[in-house]
């Protein structure tokens, strides 16, 4: 999703994802964590928020342990249930998603074990609803995928220095629901639907994720119909 350049109001950040006093950590309270032993949670305090917290967790001897946290940015128009999202709305889809692979304009951080794809000058992410390559990386750009409806990945030097593909609308894409949702490096403001974190934290996450541990990402809020504990 094209990273937007949006001015942000100052939003008070909550320390989300930590266990409440005397309570269980967030993954232990979730209905589903994807079945692996690593999980990333991206949590805002309400659906209209553009900032929140990303936390990465790992299951150790049957207990979820927090491995790291970072301030997060969401879509310029907040968050919406993934099943109700529409393309072009600058909203971040909530839900539990796989992380198919990592990519970046820069080389993978040393120690990265995840499948990592380098961005080249002819690397594109197709967002054209008419294309057979909808919501897919194409290199070069597919003939039926219009440039105006696609992302030329190399043009986002900061945001796509390092990134993880979020498996939203990925396995069986629904036209019009949205394409190109990533966990990537911060730009200048809110995103156009992705989740972003500072560059140093993105590199930490890439060194941490282990494909053998089947990591997933859960995106949501602390309350209401998009409460992350429901995923």
N, C-alpha and C positions, 0 to 999 in steps of 0.2 A: 504494500500500500504506500503510495507516494507520501513521504514524510512532509507534513505541513510545517509552515513557519508561522506559528501562532503565538501572540503575546499571552503570557499566563498571569493571572492574578495570584497573589500570595496565598497559598493554601496551607493551613496547619497540617502537618504530617503526623499521623498516628503510628505508633510502633505496632504494626499489624503483623500477624503471623506468629507472634510469641504466645506461649501458653499463658492463660490468665492465672493469677495467683492461686496456687493449689490445684490448677487444672491440667488438662492434657494438651500437648502441642497440637497445632492446627491439623496436620495430616491425620493424627489419631482420631480427630473429631469429624473427618470427612467421610461421606458415604462411599466414595470411590477415589482411589489415588492412582489408578492405572495398572496396578498389579506389580509394579517394579519396586526397587529399593532406593530410588532417587526421585525426588519431586521438587518442582519449582512452583511456588505460589506467587501470584501477582494480584495484590489486593488493594482495593480502594474503599473509602468509607461510605461511598454512595454512588449511584449510577451516573450522576452528573459530574463527578470528580475527574480531573485530568492528571492528578498525581496520587501516588500511593507508595506501596512497599513491595519489592520483590524479595522473596526469601527462598533459599535453596536448602533442602532437607535430605537427610539420608537415614535409612533404617539400619540401626546397629543393634544386634542382639535383641531384636523384637521391639525396639523403641526408636521413635523418630527423633532425630537430633538435628538441630539447626546448624548448618554448615557455613552460612553467610547471609548477609542482607545488603540491600542497596535501595536507594530512592528510585522510584519508578515514575515514568510518564505514560499516560494513556491517550486515547483519541481526543481530539479537540472538542468533540461533542459527547464525551464520556463513554460509558459502557452500556451494552445492550445484550440481551440473551442471544447466543450465537444462532439459535434456530429462527430468530426473528430479524436478524440483521439484514440490511440492504446495502449493496455496493454504493460507494460514493458518499456515504453519510458521515465519514470521519468518526466512527464509533468503534470501540474495541469489543470484540465478541467475547462474552463470558462462556465458560465451560471448561471441560477437561480435554486436553489435546495431546497427541503424540508430538514428538520432535523429530521429524524425518531425517534431517541432516543439517550440518552447519555450512556456512559459506562466508566469504569475505574478499574484499579487495586486497587486503594485506594477507600475508601468510598466516597460517594457523599459529596461535601462541604455542611456544614450546611446551610439550607435555600433553597436547590435545590428542585424545584417543578417538574422538567422534569422527565420523565420516565428514570430510571438509572439502568443499568445492571452491576453487579460486575463481574470482570474477575476472573476465577478460573484456576487451573492448566490444566484442560482439555478444556479450551475455545480456539477456533480457528476461524479464518476468512478465508473461502474458496475462493481461487482465481484460482482454477482448472477449466479450460474451459470445461473439460469433465464431470464435476460433476453436479448433479441435485441441489447441494447446492451452485452453483456459486454465488459469491458476497453476501454471507450470513454468519452469525454467526452460528457455529455448536458446540454443546457441548454434547458428545465428538465429535471429528473430524469424519465427515461422512465417511463411508467405501469407497465410490467412490471418495473421495477427497484426493489427494496425499499430504503428508506432505510437500514435496519439493515445492508444488504449493500453499501453504497456509501460513498464519501467525499464529504462536503460540503466542497469544496475551500477555501472561504473561512474555514473554522474553523481551518485550520492556518496562521495568520498568519505565523509565523516560517519554517517549513519551505518553504512554497509562496510565499514572497515572490518567488522566482525559481526556475525549474526547467526541466529538459529531459526530455521523454518518452523513455524507453528502449524500443526496439522489441521487448522481450521478449513473446512470446505475442501479438503485435499483429496481424500481417497475417492469419493464419487462427487465431484464438484456440482453444485447446484448453481445454474446460471443466475446472475444477479445478486447472489448472496455476498460475494466478495472474494477477492484474490490478493495474494501477496501480504499475508499477515506474518510478521516476524518478531522475534525478540532481538533488538539491535541496539546500537550505540545511540545515545542522545543526539538530537539535532539542536535547533535553536529554540524549540518550544514543544508544545504538544504534538502528538503524532497524527497521522491520518487514519489510524486504526490499529497500529502496532503497539507493542509494549517496548519501551526503551529504558536503558540504564546508562550510567556513566561508562566510558570506555574501559577504565581499569577494572570495573566490576564485570563487564562483558567478557573480558579476557579471563578473569577468575572463574566465571561460570564455564567457559569453554575448556579450561584445564580440569575442571571438576567433573563435568558430565562424562559418564561411562556407558557406552552402548550396551555392555553386558548387564547393566543394572536397570535397563529399560526405563529411562527417565520420561516423565510427562510434565506438562505445565497446566496448572489450574488457575483460571482467571476469574475473578469475581469481586464481590463486595462483602461487607461485614453483616449486612442485614437485607431483608426483603427477598424478592423473587430471584435475585441474582446472588444470594448469599453463598459464599464459597463452600461452606460446610455441607451444602446439598450435593456437591459434585462428587 
